[in-house]
Amino acid sequence: MLRRIDYPPTLIDCLVLLEADDRATTMAAVHTNWPDFVRIVSVPDGQPRTKGRACNYGLYRSTGELVVIFDAEDKPHPQQMREAAEKFVAANERLACLQAPLHIVPQENKWLQWQFAFEYRVLFQFKLPHLDAALACLPLGGSSNYFRRTALLKVGARDAHNLTEDADLALRLAGYGYRIGTLRHETLENAPDSWRIWFPQRTRWHSGHIQIMHAYAMWSLRHGRGGPHGFQWRLAMLACMAVLAARLLSGVLFLASLIILIGGFNINLPPFFADASWGLSLLYCGILLRYAPADHWFDNLILIISHPIYWMMTVAALCNAAKRMAFGQLDWLKSNHQPYAVAIKSDGGAPYQGSAG
């Protein structure tokens, strides 16, 4: 996949970051025929054992003016790197980061992966592009984020202790007055194919969002609007935190709306709540119809009808995250990824593939 990137190889410095004690992956990497611009870097054992710490280790050993993070299983579009470089050149230095859309490649008859793809399509094709047009801050995902090196270093790189370090980094970039934008060319990703993989991953994401809410609330109580080294609370930060809060509570709110609409409970609520529930439910169903990922209408109908089950699962993960945070359980819940089972076409029409890590 790296060989298909449409960018001058002499201008690429690619670091493959491996844990020092992961002998199996290291041996596989050593025997892989990498392009000339690839370097294998061993991350020394240490704490915390998180993605953020490994990325920081790689950052200080990289040489590029622009820095991008890819997960091992990612398949970036061949023109994505060129698009990012062109956008950075055309913008001023306040543009610190560009987020590429993540396109989930689900396997056939894998309901959980299709729901995951559903969620990502709504997020990256509807929510984030509209937020990009309205705000200077986006809640970053964990992959395909392009950064100006100078901006990344100024804000202190990643928080190695945060379980969703990229969402935290988005807030710090906004706190220093930087902007975050989006790209058009996507990155292909696979998704958890079972509950035992999906549930720990979603628990970690919710745990990281709770960490962020707590950390910045405590910061504001101690320091007010300002802070050292130019960091300052801004409207974009509040908007980004509102988005994170909405992602945390969206499952709860969605299920509460369903209960109000079809539960049949004798609850004495003002008519406003029922009207708002109807309005929000119809709006959400319209969005789901617009971004449903399956090719056949009947498959999309099944996905939409069963979508509340997926939100019930997210509520279960949120409860588990809240419990873990209450007991101080901050260990990194790692997720296994399965190989890609199907190939899809890029947004330009030409198929592109690569080996999943």
Residue frames relative to the residue before (quaternion, step in Angstrom):
aa qw qx qy qz dx dy dz
M 1.0000 0.0000 0.0000 0.0000 0.00 0.00 0.00
L 0.6320 0.5412 -0.3364 0.4411 3.59 1.01 -0.77
R 0.6416 0.5392 -0.3321 0.4328 3.60 1.04 -0.69
R 0.6652 0.5166 -0.3038 0.4453 3.60 1.17 -0.43
I 0.4614 0.6837 -0.4530 0.3383 3.60 1.24 -0.07
D 0.3175 -0.7575 0.5477 0.1594 3.55 -0.81 1.09
Y 0.4884 0.6056 -0.4685 0.4187 3.55 0.28 1.32
P 0.5883 -0.5953 0.3894 0.3845 3.63 -0.95 0.75
P 0.4465 -0.7213 0.4550 0.2709 3.65 -0.55 1.07
T 0.6375 0.5449 -0.3390 0.4263 3.59 1.06 -0.65
L 0.6904 0.4539 -0.2747 0.4918 3.58 1.25 -0.32
I 0.6182 0.5259 -0.3434 0.4726 3.58 1.28 0.14
D 0.0366 -0.7487 0.6617 0.0152 3.55 -1.02 0.89
C 0.0398 -0.8366 0.5447 -0.0430 3.56 -0.11 1.35
L 0.1236 -0.7879 0.6020 0.0389 3.56 -0.78 1.09
V 0.1915 -0.7455 0.6300 0.1038 3.56 -0.83 1.03
L 0.1812 -0.8266 0.5293 0.0615 3.56 -0.31 1.30
L 0.0044 0.8044 -0.5904 0.0656 3.56 -0.70 1.15
E 0.4913 -0.6365 0.5040 0.3154 3.55 -1.08 0.74
A 0.5719 -0.6502 0.3830 0.3217 3.57 -0.90 0.96
D 0.7511 0.3952 -0.2258 0.4782 3.61 1.00 -0.73
D 0.5316 0.6043 -0.4218 0.4175 3.61 1.27 0.17
R 0.1340 -0.8530 0.5017 0.0530 3.55 0.36 1.28
A 0.6382 0.5444 -0.3443 0.4216 3.61 0.95 -0.80
T 0.6928 0.4539 -0.2819 0.4843 3.59 0.86 -0.92
T 0.6272 0.5441 -0.3364 0.4444 3.58 1.02 -0.77
M 0.6615 0.4956 -0.3077 0.4712 3.60 0.92 -0.88
A 0.6440 0.5078 -0.3289 0.4682 3.58 1.00 -0.79
A 0.6560 0.5126 -0.3130 0.4571 3.59 1.00 -0.81
V 0.6413 0.5389 -0.3224 0.4408 3.58 0.96 -0.85
H 0.7447 0.3960 -0.2162 0.4917 3.58 1.03 -0.79
T 0.5136 0.6202 -0.4267 0.4119 3.59 1.25 0.29
N 0.4068 -0.7058 0.5290 0.2379 3.57 -1.03 0.83
W 0.0623 -0.8388 0.5408 -0.0105 3.57 0.14 1.31
P 0.5672 -0.5422 0.4717 0.4022 3.60 -1.23 0.30
D 0.6724 -0.5352 0.3362 0.3853 3.58 -1.22 0.45
F 0.6812 0.5099 -0.3038 0.4286 3.62 1.09 -0.56
V 0.5643 0.6140 -0.3770 0.4031 3.61 1.29 0.06
R 0.0644 -0.7607 0.6449 0.0374 3.55 -1.10 0.85
I 0.2984 -0.7285 0.5874 0.1875 3.57 -1.00 0.84
V 0.0758 -0.8106 0.5805 -0.0151 3.56 -0.67 1.15
S 0.2618 -0.7649 0.5740 0.1300 3.54 -0.81 1.04
V 0.2640 -0.7652 0.5707 0.1381 3.58 -0.70 1.12
P 0.4261 -0.7278 0.4669 0.2659 3.63 -0.52 1.11
D 0.5720 -0.5851 0.4495 0.3584 3.53 -1.15 0.62
G 0.2929 0.7448 -0.5566 0.2228 3.55 -0.97 0.82
Q 0.4173 -0.6906 0.5365 0.2471 3.52 -1.33 0.04
P 0.5543 -0.2117 -0.8049 -0.0061 1.50 -2.06 1.40
R 0.4381 -0.6928 0.5078 0.2649 3.58 -1.07 0.68
T 0.3025 0.7693 -0.4871 0.2818 3.55 0.43 1.27
K 0.6484 -0.5002 0.4056 0.4060 3.52 -1.33 0.26
G 0.6259 0.5615 -0.3396 0.4215 3.58 1.01 -0.80
R 0.6554 0.5022 -0.3136 0.4688 3.58 0.94 -0.84
A 0.6598 0.5039 -0.3127 0.4615 3.60 0.93 -0.87
C 0.6556 0.5099 -0.3164 0.4582 3.59 0.97 -0.82
N 0.6362 0.5160 -0.3316 0.4680 3.60 1.02 -0.73
Y 0.6225 0.5357 -0.3369 0.4605 3.57 1.02 -0.80
G 0.6826 0.4777 -0.2843 0.4745 3.58 0.97 -0.85
L 0.6030 0.5840 -0.3576 0.4093 3.58 1.03 -0.78
Y 0.7289 0.4380 -0.2493 0.4634 3.59 0.82 -0.96
R 0.6943 0.4147 -0.2839 0.5152 3.58 1.28 -0.01
S 0.5483 0.5918 -0.3995 0.4354 3.55 1.30 0.10
T 0.3596 -0.7634 0.5088 0.1702 3.57 -1.26 0.37
G 0.5739 0.6472 -0.3697 0.3393 3.60 1.18 -0.37
E 0.5114 -0.6225 0.4972 0.3221 3.55 -1.24 0.49
L 0.7261 0.2611 -0.1809 0.6098 3.55 1.26 -0.49
V 0.1501 -0.7996 0.5804 0.0365 3.56 -0.95 0.92
V 0.0236 -0.7927 0.6092 -0.0016 3.58 -0.95 0.88
I 0.2540 -0.7502 0.5957 0.1332 3.55 -1.16 0.74
F 0.0103 -0.7643 0.6448 0.0010 3.55 -0.97 0.97
D 0.4090 -0.6507 0.5709 0.2886 3.55 -1.09 0.69
A 0.6645 -0.5478 0.3324 0.3844 3.56 -1.18 0.59
E 0.7238 0.4428 -0.2517 0.4655 3.59 1.04 -0.73
D 0.4855 0.7040 -0.4177 0.3071 3.61 1.24 -0.08
K 0.1386 -0.7447 0.6453 0.0993 3.53 -1.30 0.54
P 0.1332 -0.8192 0.5521 0.0791 3.64 0.03 1.19
H 0.5761 -0.5741 0.4576 0.3593 3.53 -1.17 0.66
P 0.5801 -0.6253 0.3855 0.3519 3.64 -0.90 0.83
Q 0.7424 0.3977 -0.2301 0.4876 3.63 1.05 -0.68
Q 0.4210 0.7430 -0.4530 0.2559 3.59 1.23 -0.07
M 0.6715 0.5032 -0.3079 0.4484 3.59 0.88 -0.90
R 0.6442 0.5104 -0.3197 0.4715 3.59 1.00 -0.76
E 0.6320 0.5270 -0.3353 0.4588 3.61 0.99 -0.81
A 0.6586 0.5109 -0.3156 0.4534 3.59 0.93 -0.87
A 0.6603 0.5097 -0.3150 0.4527 3.58 0.89 -0.91
E 0.6571 0.5123 -0.3118 0.4567 3.58 0.96 -0.84
K 0.6591 0.5018 -0.3134 0.4643 3.60 0.98 -0.78
F 0.6439 0.5087 -0.3305 0.4663 3.59 0.99 -0.73
V 0.6476 0.5192 -0.3225 0.4550 3.59 0.97 -0.82
A 0.7033 0.4776 -0.2655 0.4548 3.58 1.00 -0.85
A 0.7010 0.4501 -0.2624 0.4870 3.60 1.18 -0.48
N 0.5381 -0.5916 0.4717 0.3715 3.56 -1.30 0.19
E 0.7254 -0.4801 0.2908 0.3983 3.57 -1.31 0.20
R 0.5460 0.6155 -0.4120 0.3916 3.62 1.22 -0.19
L 0.5880 0.5103 -0.3847 0.4959 3.61 1.22 -0.27
A 0.0930 -0.8544 0.5113 -0.0016 3.56 -0.23 1.31
C 0.8217 0.1150 -0.0071 0.5581 3.59 1.07 -0.61
L 0.0993 -0.7550 0.6450 0.0646 3.54 -1.23 0.66
Q 0.2088 -0.7859 0.5760 0.0839 3.56 -0.81 1.07
A 0.2656 -0.7503 0.5843 0.1585 3.58 -0.80 1.02
P 0.5195 -0.6301 0.4634 0.3441 3.61 -1.06 0.63
L 0.2951 -0.7397 0.5820 0.1644 3.55 -1.06 0.81
H 0.1441 -0.8025 0.5786 0.0240 3.55 -0.68 1.17
I 0.2708 -0.7879 0.5359 0.1367 3.57 -0.44 1.23
V 0.2206 -0.7606 0.6012 0.1064 3.56 -0.98 0.95
P 0.1188 -0.8332 0.5366 0.0604 3.63 -0.08 1.21
Q 0.4313 -0.6671 0.5423 0.2735 3.54 -1.25 0.52
E 0.5979 -0.5607 0.4232 0.3861 3.56 -1.20 0.48
N 0.8495 0.1493 -0.1438 0.4852 3.53 -1.19 0.79
K 0.5463 0.5523 -0.4254 0.4644 3.57 1.15 0.67
W 0.2552 -0.8247 0.4862 0.1355 3.57 0.20 1.33
L 0.6619 0.5201 -0.3186 0.4358 3.58 0.90 -0.88
Q 0.6591 0.4973 -0.3155 0.4676 3.59 0.96 -0.79
W 0.6413 0.5145 -0.3288 0.4647 3.60 1.02 -0.73
Q 0.6445 0.4935 -0.3280 0.4832 3.60 1.02 -0.70
F 0.6096 0.5400 -0.3347 0.4741 3.57 1.10 -0.73
A 0.6523 0.5019 -0.3011 0.4817 3.57 1.00 -0.87
F 0.5962 0.5680 -0.3339 0.4588 3.56 1.10 -0.79
E 0.6785 0.5025 -0.2774 0.4584 3.56 0.84 -1.06
Y 0.6921 0.4829 -0.2811 0.4568 3.59 0.90 -0.92
R 0.6172 0.5373 -0.3566 0.4508 3.60 1.03 -0.66
V 0.6542 0.4956 -0.3132 0.4778 3.58 0.94 -0.85
L 0.6718 0.5141 -0.3009 0.4404 3.58 0.95 -0.89
F 0.8056 0.3401 -0.1611 0.4577 3.59 0.65 -1.13
Q 0.7283 0.3979 -0.2613 0.4929 3.61 1.13 -0.38
F 0.7596 0.3241 -0.1949 0.5292 3.60 1.19 -0.39
K 0.7651 0.4108 -0.2379 0.4351 3.58 0.50 -1.16
L 0.7431 0.4421 -0.2564 0.4321 3.58 0.60 -1.12
P 0.6425 0.5013 -0.3635 0.4513 3.67 0.87 -0.68
H 0.6599 0.4847 -0.3196 0.4769 3.61 1.02 -0.70
L 0.6363 0.5051 -0.3326 0.4790 3.58 1.05 -0.69
D 0.6046 0.5621 -0.3467 0.4453 3.57 1.07 -0.74
A 0.6818 0.4846 -0.2857 0.4677 3.57 1.03 -0.78
A 0.7588 0.4043 -0.2007 0.4697 3.58 1.12 -0.62
L 0.7996 0.2651 -0.1040 0.5287 3.60 1.07 -0.72
A 0.4361 -0.6564 0.5392 0.2969 3.52 -1.35 0.16
C 0.7342 0.3653 -0.2037 0.5348 3.60 1.26 -0.05
L 0.0593 -0.7791 0.6240 0.0109 3.55 -0.94 0.96
P 0.4515 -0.6555 0.5146 0.3188 3.62 -1.06 0.61
L 0.3008 -0.8065 0.4839 0.1576 3.57 -0.13 1.31
G 0.3927 -0.6617 0.5831 0.2605 3.51 -1.30 0.53
G 0.6629 -0.5702 0.3380 0.3482 3.55 -1.27 0.07
S 0.7730 0.2899 -0.1512 0.5436 3.60 1.23 -0.04
S 0.8263 0.2528 -0.1909 0.4656 3.54 -1.36 0.38
N 0.4042 0.6681 -0.5022 0.3716 3.54 0.98 0.95
Y 0.1778 -0.7820 0.5926 0.0747 3.58 -0.71 1.12
F 0.0794 -0.8167 0.5716 -0.0050 3.59 -0.81 1.04
R 0.4162 -0.5848 0.6117 0.3326 3.49 -1.36 0.35
R 0.5096 -0.6791 0.4374 0.2964 3.55 -0.77 1.03
T 0.6566 0.5290 -0.3194 0.4326 3.59 0.91 -0.91
A 0.6626 0.4945 -0.3059 0.4721 3.60 0.98 -0.83
L 0.6470 0.5287 -0.3229 0.4444 3.58 0.96 -0.85
L 0.6746 0.4819 -0.2919 0.4769 3.58 0.98 -0.81
K 0.6354 0.5525 -0.3403 0.4186 3.58 0.99 -0.78
V 0.7308 0.4163 -0.2460 0.4818 3.60 0.96 -0.82
G 0.6130 -0.5995 0.3408 0.3857 3.60 1.25 0.15
A 0.4934 -0.6702 0.4175 0.3648 3.58 1.27 0.40
R 0.7552 -0.3816 0.2696 0.4598 3.59 -1.14 -0.56
D 0.4447 -0.6308 0.5600 0.3013 3.52 -1.30 0.49
A 0.3295 -0.7943 0.4788 0.1770 3.57 -0.26 1.27
H 0.6894 0.4900 -0.2827 0.4525 3.60 1.18 -0.44
N 0.6076 0.5676 -0.3639 0.4197 3.60 1.22 -0.25
L 0.4484 -0.7245 0.4678 0.2348 3.57 -0.95 0.92
T 0.7282 0.1757 -0.1902 0.6346 3.60 1.30 -0.11
E 0.1063 -0.8762 0.4681 0.0433 3.51 0.62 1.25
D 0.6440 0.5301 -0.3431 0.4319 3.61 1.07 -0.57
A 0.6173 0.5159 -0.3520 0.4785 3.61 1.06 -0.63
D 0.6361 0.5111 -0.3197 0.4815 3.58 1.06 -0.76
L 0.6425 0.5298 -0.3206 0.4513 3.58 1.00 -0.82
A 0.6047 0.5580 -0.3552 0.4437 3.60 1.05 -0.69
L 0.6600 0.5012 -0.3082 0.4672 3.58 0.98 -0.83
R 0.6714 0.4912 -0.3103 0.4600 3.60 0.94 -0.81
L 0.6052 0.5361 -0.3580 0.4670 3.59 1.06 -0.67
A 0.6614 0.4866 -0.3062 0.4817 3.59 0.95 -0.84
G 0.6408 0.5447 -0.3234 0.4336 3.58 1.03 -0.75
Y 0.7049 0.4010 -0.2589 0.5247 3.57 1.21 -0.45
G 0.6080 -0.6134 0.3352 0.3765 3.56 1.26 0.28
Y 0.4787 0.6623 -0.4497 0.3606 3.61 1.19 0.33
R 0.3575 -0.7132 0.5611 0.2207 3.54 -1.32 0.39
I 0.2058 -0.7402 0.6272 0.1283 3.55 -1.32 0.50
G 0.0854 -0.8076 0.5831 0.0233 3.58 -0.90 0.93
T 0.4314 -0.6861 0.5232 0.2634 3.55 -1.33 -0.07
L 0.3439 -0.7117 0.5777 0.2035 3.53 -1.33 0.43
R 0.5022 -0.6480 0.4822 0.3089 3.56 -1.28 0.30
H 0.7033 0.4600 -0.2769 0.4658 3.60 0.88 -0.92
E 0.3526 -0.7971 0.4669 0.1494 3.53 -0.75 1.13
T 0.3153 -0.6719 0.6209 0.2522 3.49 -1.45 0.02
L 0.3429 -0.7287 0.5531 0.2134 3.56 -0.89 0.92
E 0.0079 -0.7764 0.6300 -0.0156 3.55 -1.06 0.85
N 0.3267 -0.6802 0.5964 0.2738 3.53 -1.24 0.38
A 0.3505 -0.7531 0.5338 0.1582 3.56 -1.26 0.28
P 0.6413 -0.4954 0.3949 0.4328 3.60 -1.22 0.32
D 0.2330 -0.8070 0.5320 0.1069 3.57 -0.89 0.93
S 0.7633 0.2468 -0.1797 0.5693 3.59 1.23 0.19
W 0.6632 -0.5185 0.3791 0.3842 3.53 -1.30 0.47
R 0.6773 0.5181 -0.3110 0.4197 3.60 0.88 -0.88
I 0.6682 0.4309 -0.3005 0.5269 3.61 1.24 -0.31
W 0.6748 0.5155 -0.2955 0.4378 3.58 0.91 -0.96
F 0.6798 0.5368 -0.3111 0.3912 3.59 0.81 -0.98
P 0.6769 0.4537 -0.3222 0.4818 3.69 0.81 -0.77
Q 0.6313 0.5307 -0.3465 0.4469 3.60 0.99 -0.74
R 0.6927 0.4601 -0.2838 0.4775 3.60 0.85 -0.92
T 0.5930 0.5513 -0.3603 0.4633 3.58 1.11 -0.61
R 0.6545 0.5053 -0.3126 0.4675 3.59 0.96 -0.86
W 0.6455 0.5147 -0.3341 0.4548 3.60 0.91 -0.82
H 0.6712 0.4794 -0.3003 0.4790 3.60 0.86 -0.91
S 0.6262 0.5370 -0.3403 0.4513 3.59 1.00 -0.77
G 0.6601 0.5089 -0.3060 0.4601 3.58 0.96 -0.85
H 0.6455 0.5077 -0.3256 0.4686 3.59 1.00 -0.75
I 0.6286 0.5088 -0.3357 0.4830 3.58 1.04 -0.72
Q 0.6080 0.5519 -0.3405 0.4580 3.59 1.03 -0.78
I 0.6735 0.5042 -0.2972 0.4515 3.57 0.87 -0.98
M 0.6463 0.5204 -0.3219 0.4559 3.59 0.89 -0.93
H 0.6823 0.4856 -0.2865 0.4654 3.56 0.89 -0.94
A 0.6721 0.5209 -0.3100 0.4252 3.59 0.82 -1.00
Y 0.7381 0.4153 -0.2517 0.4685 3.60 0.79 -0.95
A 0.5786 0.5416 -0.3852 0.4727 3.59 1.16 -0.41
M 0.6641 0.4867 -0.3044 0.4790 3.59 0.96 -0.84
W 0.6101 0.5522 -0.3479 0.4493 3.58 1.06 -0.75
S 0.6856 0.4895 -0.2969 0.4497 3.58 0.86 -0.95
L 0.6327 0.5266 -0.3361 0.4576 3.58 1.06 -0.66
R 0.7112 0.4547 -0.2608 0.4684 3.59 1.03 -0.78
H 0.8380 0.2456 -0.0703 0.4822 3.56 0.86 -0.99
G 0.4384 -0.6900 0.4791 0.3195 3.61 1.17 -0.19
R 0.8020 -0.2697 0.1973 0.4951 3.59 -1.05 -0.73
G 0.7542 0.4197 -0.2163 0.4563 3.55 0.96 -0.79
G 0.0667 -0.7835 0.6159 0.0490 3.49 -1.36 -0.06
P 0.6671 -0.5086 0.3477 0.4188 3.59 -1.22 0.08
H 0.8431 0.2443 -0.1595 0.4517 3.54 -1.36 0.37
G 0.7315 -0.4704 0.2532 0.4237 3.61 0.98 0.70
F 0.4831 0.6536 -0.4520 0.3675 3.60 1.22 -0.05
Q 0.0849 0.8037 -0.5783 0.1120 3.58 -0.86 0.96
W 0.5062 -0.6310 0.4932 0.3198 3.55 -1.04 0.81
R 0.0246 -0.8028 0.5949 -0.0330 3.57 -0.94 0.95
L 0.6721 -0.5005 0.3638 0.4067 3.53 -1.27 0.39
A 0.6281 0.5461 -0.3383 0.4391 3.58 1.02 -0.78
M 0.6289 0.5283 -0.3369 0.4603 3.60 1.05 -0.70
L 0.6535 0.5049 -0.3138 0.4686 3.57 0.96 -0.85
A 0.6419 0.5180 -0.3202 0.4659 3.56 1.01 -0.79
C 0.6538 0.5096 -0.3101 0.4656 3.58 0.99 -0.85
M 0.6490 0.4983 -0.3161 0.4802 3.59 1.01 -0.77
A 0.6113 0.5364 -0.3493 0.4653 3.60 1.09 -0.64
V 0.6317 0.5178 -0.3284 0.4744 3.58 1.06 -0.75
L 0.6543 0.5010 -0.3152 0.4707 3.60 0.95 -0.85
A 0.6407 0.5162 -0.3235 0.4674 3.58 0.99 -0.80
A 0.6418 0.5194 -0.3205 0.4643 3.57 1.02 -0.82
R 0.6497 0.5024 -0.3220 0.4709 3.60 1.01 -0.77
L 0.6262 0.5324 -0.3363 0.4597 3.57 1.07 -0.68
L 0.8058 0.3316 -0.1317 0.4726 3.56 0.82 -1.05
S 0.4183 0.7453 -0.4567 0.2470 3.60 1.24 -0.14
G 0.6482 0.5165 -0.3272 0.4539 3.59 0.96 -0.79
V 0.6491 0.5126 -0.3131 0.4667 3.57 0.96 -0.88
L 0.6838 0.4852 -0.2899 0.4615 3.59 0.88 -0.94
F 0.6415 0.5307 -0.3246 0.4488 3.57 1.00 -0.82
L 0.6884 0.4655 -0.2824 0.4794 3.57 0.89 -0.91
A 0.6150 0.5365 -0.3493 0.4603 3.60 1.04 -0.68
S 0.6379 0.5177 -0.3287 0.4658 3.59 1.00 -0.77
L 0.6447 0.5145 -0.3268 0.4614 3.59 0.98 -0.80
I 0.6374 0.5293 -0.3283 0.4536 3.57 0.99 -0.82
I 0.6555 0.5086 -0.3087 0.4651 3.57 0.96 -0.87
L 0.7148 0.4760 -0.2616 0.4405 3.58 0.95 -0.88
I 0.8466 0.1520 -0.0286 0.5092 3.58 0.73 -1.04
G 0.4601 0.7247 -0.4316 0.2771 3.57 1.22 -0.02
G 0.3043 -0.7816 0.4989 0.2180 3.58 1.06 -0.62
F 0.4309 0.6995 -0.4675 0.3264 3.57 1.22 0.37
N 0.4353 -0.6829 0.5244 0.2631 3.53 -1.12 0.69
I 0.1804 0.7893 -0.5521 0.1990 3.54 0.34 1.34
N 0.3119 -0.7621 0.5415 0.1693 3.56 -0.70 1.07
L 0.1832 0.7773 -0.5712 0.1897 3.54 0.08 1.34
P 0.5777 -0.5701 0.4415 0.3826 3.59 -1.10 0.56
P 0.6191 -0.5684 0.3847 0.3816 3.61 -1.08 0.63
F 0.5308 0.6506 -0.4039 0.3632 3.60 1.15 -0.55
F 0.6656 0.5208 -0.3197 0.4284 3.58 0.92 -0.88
A 0.6627 0.4888 -0.3101 0.4751 3.57 0.96 -0.80
D 0.6563 0.5056 -0.3142 0.4637 3.59 0.96 -0.85
A 0.6550 0.5024 -0.3102 0.4715 3.57 0.97 -0.85
S 0.6367 0.5270 -0.3292 0.4566 3.59 1.00 -0.79
W 0.6430 0.5078 -0.3220 0.4744 3.57 0.97 -0.85
G 0.6811 0.5082 -0.2969 0.4354 3.57 0.83 -0.97
L 0.6867 0.4754 -0.2831 0.4715 3.56 0.86 -0.94
S 0.6443 0.5252 -0.3218 0.4533 3.60 1.00 -0.82
L 0.6642 0.4910 -0.3072 0.4726 3.59 0.94 -0.85
L 0.6370 0.5201 -0.3249 0.4671 3.58 1.01 -0.81
Y 0.6757 0.4922 -0.2978 0.4610 3.57 0.89 -0.92
C 0.6403 0.5135 -0.3305 0.4660 3.61 0.98 -0.78
G 0.6266 0.5316 -0.3373 0.4593 3.58 1.07 -0.70
I 0.6453 0.5051 -0.3120 0.4808 3.57 1.02 -0.80
L 0.6433 0.5225 -0.3231 0.4570 3.58 0.97 -0.84
L 0.6460 0.5131 -0.3253 0.4621 3.58 0.96 -0.81
R 0.6630 0.5228 -0.3053 0.4403 3.57 1.00 -0.82
Y 0.8137 0.2720 -0.1137 0.5010 3.60 0.93 -0.85
A 0.2837 0.7656 -0.5287 0.2321 3.61 1.16 0.44
P 0.4098 -0.7896 0.4100 0.2013 3.62 -0.73 1.04
A 0.6076 0.5867 -0.3679 0.3890 3.62 1.13 -0.46
D 0.5406 -0.6411 0.4467 0.3117 3.58 -1.24 0.46
H 0.7420 0.3805 -0.2051 0.5124 3.59 1.10 -0.69
W 0.5587 -0.6451 0.4060 0.3268 3.60 -0.94 0.90
F 0.6445 0.5290 -0.3367 0.4375 3.59 1.02 -0.77
D 0.6374 0.5155 -0.3301 0.4680 3.60 1.01 -0.76
N 0.6485 0.5071 -0.3182 0.4701 3.58 1.01 -0.77
L 0.6212 0.5406 -0.3404 0.4539 3.58 1.05 -0.75
I 0.6435 0.5120 -0.3164 0.4728 3.58 0.99 -0.84
L 0.6477 0.5206 -0.3181 0.4564 3.58 0.97 -0.85
I 0.6761 0.4894 -0.2997 0.4621 3.59 0.93 -0.86
I 0.6568 0.5120 -0.3146 0.4554 3.59 0.93 -0.87
S 0.7425 0.3962 -0.2199 0.4933 3.59 1.00 -0.81
H 0.4040 0.7493 -0.4537 0.2636 3.60 1.27 -0.04
P 0.6089 0.5555 -0.3780 0.4217 3.68 0.95 -0.62
I 0.5889 0.5604 -0.3781 0.4431 3.60 1.11 -0.56
Y 0.6318 0.5315 -0.3243 0.4617 3.57 1.03 -0.80
W 0.6680 0.4846 -0.3059 0.4747 3.59 0.98 -0.80
M 0.5856 0.5465 -0.3740 0.4676 3.61 1.12 -0.54
M 0.6345 0.5256 -0.3243 0.4648 3.57 1.06 -0.75
T 0.6539 0.5047 -0.3274 0.4588 3.60 0.98 -0.77
V 0.6121 0.5337 -0.3509 0.4662 3.60 1.09 -0.64
A 0.6306 0.5240 -0.3320 0.4665 3.59 1.01 -0.77
A 0.6556 0.4977 -0.3082 0.4770 3.59 1.01 -0.83
L 0.6246 0.5353 -0.3357 0.4590 3.60 1.06 -0.73
C 0.6487 0.5054 -0.3193 0.4709 3.60 0.95 -0.83
N 0.6514 0.5063 -0.3142 0.4697 3.57 1.00 -0.82
A 0.6402 0.5194 -0.3197 0.4670 3.60 1.03 -0.79
A 0.6511 0.5132 -0.3196 0.4587 3.58 0.94 -0.86
K 0.6392 0.5192 -0.3217 0.4674 3.57 1.04 -0.77
R 0.6682 0.5013 -0.3039 0.4581 3.58 0.91 -0.91
M 0.6489 0.5061 -0.3222 0.4679 3.58 0.98 -0.79
A 0.6379 0.5393 -0.3285 0.4408 3.59 0.99 -0.81
F 0.7465 0.3667 -0.2049 0.5160 3.58 1.10 -0.71
G 0.5318 -0.6797 0.3859 0.3260 3.58 1.24 0.31
Q 0.3996 0.7085 -0.4858 0.3198 3.61 1.13 0.60
L 0.0373 0.8502 -0.5159 0.0985 3.54 0.00 1.36
D 0.3673 0.7350 -0.5030 0.2681 3.61 1.17 0.33
W 0.5272 -0.6522 0.4668 0.2806 3.53 -1.20 0.73
L 0.2230 -0.7700 0.5874 0.1112 3.58 -0.64 1.16
K 0.2044 -0.8221 0.5229 0.0947 3.55 -0.17 1.29
S 0.2841 -0.7621 0.5670 0.1302 3.56 -1.23 0.66
N 0.3409 -0.7085 0.5799 0.2131 3.54 -1.01 0.87
H 0.1812 -0.7733 0.5992 0.1007 3.57 -1.13 0.68
Q 0.3489 -0.7410 0.5425 0.1869 3.54 -0.99 0.94
P 0.5883 -0.5644 0.4235 0.3948 3.63 -1.15 0.47
Y 0.5825 -0.5670 0.4454 0.3753 3.56 -1.22 0.46
A 0.2705 -0.7793 0.5475 0.1406 3.54 -0.97 0.89
V 0.7841 0.1980 -0.1077 0.5782 3.60 1.19 -0.46
A 0.3313 -0.7026 0.5838 0.2361 3.53 -1.29 0.31
I 0.1049 -0.7786 0.6132 0.0819 3.58 -1.06 0.66
K 0.5385 -0.6260 0.4570 0.3307 3.54 -1.26 0.25
S 0.5243 -0.6116 0.4893 0.3341 3.52 -1.20 0.56
D 0.6536 -0.5199 0.3604 0.4155 3.57 -1.24 0.21
G 0.6370 0.5001 -0.3388 0.4789 3.56 1.27 -0.12
G 0.6265 -0.5776 0.3225 0.4121 3.58 1.27 -0.02
A 0.6795 0.4753 -0.2991 0.4722 3.62 1.12 -0.51
P 0.4474 -0.6976 0.4790 0.2892 3.59 -0.84 0.88
Y 0.0082 0.7763 -0.6303 -0.0088 3.55 -1.10 0.64
Q 0.0591 -0.8057 0.5883 -0.0345 3.52 -0.97 0.94
G 0.0179 0.7716 -0.6357 -0.0162 3.52 -1.34 0.14
S 0.5722 -0.5928 0.4279 0.3715 3.56 -1.21 0.23
A 0.3909 -0.7152 0.5295 0.2351 3.57 -0.93 0.89
G 0.3928 -0.7225 0.5229 0.2240 3.52 -1.09 0.79
